[in-house]
Amino acid sequence: MNRVCDIVGIKYPIFQGAMAWIADHSLVAAVSNAGGLGIIAAGNAPVEWVEAEIKKCRQKTDKPFGVNVMLLSPYANEVAELIAKEQVAVVTTGAGNPSKYMELWQSQGIKVVPVVASVALAKRMEKYGADAVIAEGTEAGGHIGEVSTMVLIPQVVDALNIPVIAAGGIGDGRGFAASLMLGAEAVQVGTRFLLAKECTVHQNYKDKIITASDLDAVATGRSTGHPVRGIRNKMTREFLKLEKEGTPLEELEQLGSGALRAAVKDGDVINGSVMSGQIAGMLTKEQTAQEIINDYITELATISKKELINF
Ligand code: TUI
């Protein structure tokens, strides 16, 4: 029995992380059809795009899938209402506190699973009736918190009664097993699913992940209060230099805006933002979503059968 599988109605306790501009119906349906939970990333997209993606996803799978609301988006309110109207199975949220939407979603029977990066927000989410939380460590890609997965997960698990899903740096069955040992009941995987054959991100972006080494996924924007992790390139070097020089926030934000789209859609991995988790250094190949999920499950099974204590 796995509480997360029961709550969201999936076979394997593996969520696909919502990656803005990247996680569309093609990846999401593939992950859900493979027994995990695919999640459409609304990101900064207008509500019409999200609605069309939900419809296309429903044509490709009859399995549950989710939609993620990026709470810094100018369209967050409209996307939140769309999710209620469409009665999407699961909603996840990122980059903020979703409490003002939770009653609306719960009234429609939607499972609510916020992403948190601290114990304080995790506790608040449980109080508001969240069904589970995704606790995301700073190893993750994109917009990140400060605490590592290893340290965050057991503290969130101790503070909550609802299930915890671990995210950030979980690149194979070893990370999956470790997450379960820390008390998580499921994992969320972003960067590795970016390398899924069904993932429509530009090939240059995939190649940048495949060739990255352990030190290449750097955080920029700490001084802006919105740190973002991505693969080191001309853009991150310029951003860090400007930050050091004390460039005004507005100018920095201008540099960041549009940069993710440029990398994802145009393949501009030099001036664009190649958001990625620290686990990129371990990833070497493209696979189908089904192969990725099978790898996690078989590796976990092997580890579980191993004698872990043999001093
Ligand atoms: O949201 C993410 N990761 C993201 S969102 C994104 S799109 C974007 N594009 C350009 C600039 C910025 C974002 C790319 N990656 N992960 C979930 C996450 N949420 N990580 C950390 C948090 C978080 C942090 C602080 C959640 C809540 C929070 O505090 C909220 C509060 O009010 O207490």
Boltz pocket constraint, residues with backbone or C-beta under 6 A from the ligand:
constraints:
  - pocket:
      binder: B
      contacts: [[A, 18], [A, 20], [A, 43], [A, 44], [A, 70], [A, 72], [A, 93], [A, 94], [A, 95], [A, 96], [A, 97], [A, 115], [A, 116], [A, 117], [A, 121], [A, 136], [A, 141], [A, 142], [A, 143], [A, 144], [A, 145], [A, 226], [A, 228], [A, 256], [A, 260], [A, 275]]
      max_distance: 6.0
